[in-house]
Amino acid sequence: MALEKLTEQNLIEISWGKPMTLVVSPQGDTQEIGTIEQAFFWLRKRWPVTDHNRDLALEYVDAAMHCLVTVGAARKAFHSAAKTAGFMPGDKNTDLAAAR
């Protein structure tokens, strides 16, 4: 039996609740993070700073992907990392309420 080559077409992304909107440029461009896989990708590949909050968010998001912590805990860590990275998460009250 041959193993199927993984492509973007057969990868599954899991919703992590209400999308979190990040302001990613001084001009006001935004990026919606709607899945835990998107959060993981952004933390690993698109994050502008490597600091404690980013490292902690990476750990929490990875742990949530492996069902070791709640998705709410991962969202809360991601939100904190986004604030310290200067992404100014939009709709802060809703995002934090969803993380609890």
Sequence and secondary structure as in RCSB ss.txt:
>XXXX:A:sequence
MALEKLTEQNLIEISWGKPMTLVVSPQGDTQEIGTIEQAFFWLRKRWPVTDHNRDLALEYVDAAMHCLVTVGAAR
KAFHSAAKTAGFMPGDKNTDLAAAR
>XXXX:A:secstr
       GGG    EEEEEEEEE STT  EEEEEEHHHHHHIIIII S   HHHHHHHHHHHHHHTTSS HHHHH
HHHHHHHHHTT   SSHHHHHHHH 
